Amino acid sequence: MTLFTSLLILGIVVMAVAAAVISQRRVPLEEDETDPDYHTLRSDYNSGMGGGSLRTWKVPKDPQEYARFFVPKDKLK
């Protein structure tokens, strides 16, 4: 193994370790504890070409309240 190859492998390992440490220390965007009656769901999409989107939903923990989202508004009365 040449010196260049050894340095290249060492650099890749150091970058992988640094990325792992940074991702573990990252604070979540929203905490569930802020609203105890709702779950926070997050959808994160990255296309790999610089585009993407991040979406968050708050969903009630109560199954009956959650089911009401799927009932048409004119049927609630």
MINUTI-926428 format. One record per residue (C-alpha): residue number from 1; chain; x, y, z. Coordinates in pm, 1 decimal, decimal comma. Layout:
pos:unit:X:Y:Z
NUM:A:X:Y:Z .
...
//
This chain:
pos:unit:X:Y:Z
1:A:0,0:0,0:0,0 .
2:A:141,1:337,1:-92,3 .
3:A:155,6:641,9:131,5 .
4:A:-111,4:816,2:-76,6 .
5:A:-352,8:523,4:-43,5 .
6:A:-296,4:505,6:331,6 .
7:A:-363,2:879,0:373,3 .
8:A:-671,4:854,2:153,1 .
9:A:-816,1:570,9:362,8 .
10:A:-731,4:754,2:685,4 .
11:A:-903,4:1068,9:555,7 .
12:A:-1218,7:877,0:464,2 .
13:A:-1231,4:711,7:807,2 .
14:A:-1184,1:1046,6:985,2 .
15:A:-1459,9:1208,4:777,6 .
16:A:-1698,0:916,5:846,0 .
17:A:-1635,2:938,2:1221,4 .
18:A:-1684,0:1316,9:1216,9 .
19:A:-2014,3:1279,7:1026,4 .
20:A:-2136,4:1017,0:1276,1 .
21:A:-2054,0:1237,9:1577,0 .
22:A:-2220,7:1542,8:1423,4 .
23:A:-2538,5:1350,4:1333,8 .
24:A:-2570,8:1209,0:1687,3 .
25:A:-2538,0:1551,8:1848,0 .
26:A:-2791,6:1715,7:1618,2 .
27:A:-3099,6:1844,0:1800,2 .
28:A:-3434,5:1727,7:1657,0 .
29:A:-3635,4:1994,2:1476,6 .
30:A:-3937,8:1952,8:1701,7 .
31:A:-3981,4:1770,0:2026,4 .
32:A:-4290,4:1564,1:2107,4 .
33:A:-4279,8:1694,6:2463,0 .
34:A:-4390,4:2041,9:2349,8 .
35:A:-4746,7:1915,7:2305,9 .
36:A:-4828,7:1598,3:2502,2 .
37:A:-5156,3:1536,3:2313,6 .
38:A:-4994,5:1508,7:1969,5 .
39:A:-4726,4:1305,5:1792,3 .
40:A:-4487,8:1494,0:1564,0 .
41:A:-4419,0:1314,9:1236,2 .
42:A:-4140,7:1427,1:1004,6 .
43:A:-4078,0:1346,3:639,7 .
44:A:-3735,8:1444,5:508,2 .
45:A:-3654,0:1400,3:138,9 .
46:A:-3325,3:1485,1:-32,9 .
47:A:-3290,1:1418,6:-403,7 .
48:A:-2911,8:1413,4:-396,5 .
49:A:-2894,8:1691,7:-653,0 .
50:A:-2938,2:1979,0:-408,8 .
51:A:-3315,3:1962,9:-388,1 .
52:A:-3550,8:1817,1:-137,4 .
53:A:-3814,0:1898,5:117,4 .
54:A:-3888,1:1867,9:485,5 .
55:A:-4241,4:1833,4:612,7 .
56:A:-4379,8:1801,6:965,9 .
57:A:-4724,9:1693,4:1080,7 .
58:A:-4884,5:1698,9:1423,6 .
59:A:-5112,5:1399,0:1468,9 .
60:A:-5338,3:1355,9:1773,1 .
61:A:-5256,5:1065,9:2004,4 .
62:A:-5625,3:999,7:2069,7 .
63:A:-5750,8:744,7:1811,4 .
64:A:-6102,3:891,7:1802,3 .
65:A:-5973,7:1241,8:1733,4 .
66:A:-5738,6:1104,2:1467,3 .
67:A:-6028,4:921,6:1297,1 .
68:A:-6228,7:1246,5:1276,9 .
69:A:-5974,0:1380,3:1026,1 .
70:A:-6099,6:1126,0:772,7 .
71:A:-6471,3:1197,3:813,0 .
72:A:-6612,3:1452,7:567,3 .
73:A:-6704,7:1782,7:732,1 .
74:A:-7076,1:1757,6:639,5 .
75:A:-7101,0:1418,8:817,9 .
76:A:-6975,8:1551,8:1155,3 .
77:A:-7310,7:1713,2:1243,6 .
//
